[in-house]
Amino acid sequence: MIVVNTEYIAGKEIKETLGLVKGSTVQSKNIGRDITQGFKGIIGGELKSYTDMMNEARDIATGRMIEEAQQLGADAVINVRFASSSIMQGAAEVMAYGTAVKLG
C-alpha cells in the first residue's frame, strides 16, 4: 500500500477514486508517566514519553486507515493528513485520513 501526503504519486496514474478513509485511536496518559513528565514540564525540555505516546498513536491510526483502504480494494492512499484533539483531561484522539485510490 502506497501512502502519501500529496495529490499524486510520481510515475503512477490514478485510475479511480474510491473515497475517504480514516483511522483513529484515543490514547491516555498513565499516572506514572504523568507525574514524571510533570517534573519535566517544570524544568523544561522534551516530554519524551508523550512524544513516544503520540508517535504510537499516529502509527495505530495510520494502520487503521490503511486497513479501511484495503477493504475498499485500494492500491494507495493520497492526501494523507493527521489531526489530534483533546477528548478529556489526559486523553487525546489522533486521526489519520486520506483518499483511497486505485492505480492504473
TAJOGI-V949925 format. One record per pair of residues at least 12 apart in sequence whose C-alpha atoms are under 10 Angstrom apart, sorted by the first residue. I is the first residue (numbers start at 1). J is the second residue. Records with the same first field share a line. If there is no record, write none. Layout:
# TAJOGI-V949925
I->J / J
This chain:
# TAJOGI-V949925
1->66 / 67 / 69 / 70 / 74 / 75 / 76 / 77
2->66 / 74 / 75 / 76 / 77 / 78 / 100 / 101
3->62 / 65 / 66 / 75 / 76 / 77 / 78 / 79 / 80 / 98 / 99 / 100
4->76 / 77 / 78 / 79 / 80 / 81 / 98 / 99
5->77 / 78 / 79 / 80 / 81 / 82 / 97 / 98 / 99
6->77 / 78 / 79 / 80 / 81 / 98
7->77 / 78 / 79 / 80 / 98 / 99
8->77 / 78 / 79
9->76 / 77 / 78 / 103
12->103 / 104
13->101 / 102 / 103 / 104
14->75 / 76 / 78 / 101 / 102 / 103 / 104
15->101 / 102 / 103 / 104
16->74 / 100 / 101 / 102 / 103 / 104
17->74 / 76 / 77 / 78 / 99 / 100 / 101 / 102 / 103
18->69 / 72 / 73 / 74 / 77 / 99 / 100 / 101 / 102
19->69 / 72 / 74 / 77 / 98 / 99 / 100 / 101
20->65 / 68 / 69 / 77 / 78 / 79 / 80 / 97 / 98 / 99 / 100 / 101
21->64 / 65 / 66 / 67 / 68 / 69 / 70 / 72 / 77 / 78 / 80 / 96 / 97 / 98 / 99 / 100 / 101
22->61 / 62 / 63 / 64 / 65 / 66 / 67 / 68 / 69 / 80 / 81 / 82 / 95 / 96 / 97 / 98 / 99 / 100
23->58 / 59 / 60 / 61 / 62 / 63 / 64 / 65 / 66 / 67 / 68 / 69 / 82 / 94 / 95 / 96 / 97 / 98
24->57 / 58 / 59 / 60 / 61 / 62 / 63 / 64 / 65 / 82 / 83 / 84 / 93 / 94 / 95 / 96 / 97
25->56 / 57 / 58 / 59 / 60 / 61 / 62 / 64 / 84 / 92 / 93 / 94 / 95 / 96
26->54 / 57 / 60 / 61 / 84 / 85 / 86 / 87 / 91 / 92 / 93 / 94 / 95
27->53 / 54 / 56 / 57 / 86 / 87 / 90 / 91 / 92 / 93 / 94
28->50 / 53 / 54 / 86 / 87 / 88 / 89 / 90 / 91 / 92 / 93
29->49 / 50 / 53 / 89 / 90 / 91 / 92
30->90 / 91
31->90
33->47 / 49 / 50
34->49 / 50 / 90
36->49
37->49 / 50
54->84 / 92 / 93 / 94
55->94
56->94
57->84 / 92 / 93 / 94 / 95 / 96
58->82 / 83 / 84 / 93 / 94 / 95 / 96
59->94 / 96
60->94 / 95 / 96
61->82 / 93 / 94 / 95 / 96 / 97
62->80 / 81 / 82 / 94 / 95 / 96 / 97 / 98
63->96
64->95 / 96 / 97
65->77 / 80 / 95 / 96 / 97 / 98 / 99 / 100
66->96 / 97 / 98 / 100
68->100
69->98 / 99 / 100 / 101 / 102
70->100
72->100 / 101 / 102
73->100 / 101 / 102
74->99 / 100 / 101 / 102 / 103
75->100 / 101 / 102 / 103 / 104
76->98 / 99 / 100 / 101 / 102 / 103
77->97 / 98 / 99 / 100 / 101 / 102
78->97 / 98 / 99 / 100 / 101
79->97 / 98 / 99 / 100
80->96 / 97 / 98 / 99 / 100
81->95 / 96 / 97 / 98 / 99
82->94 / 95 / 96 / 97 / 98
83->95 / 96 / 97
84->96
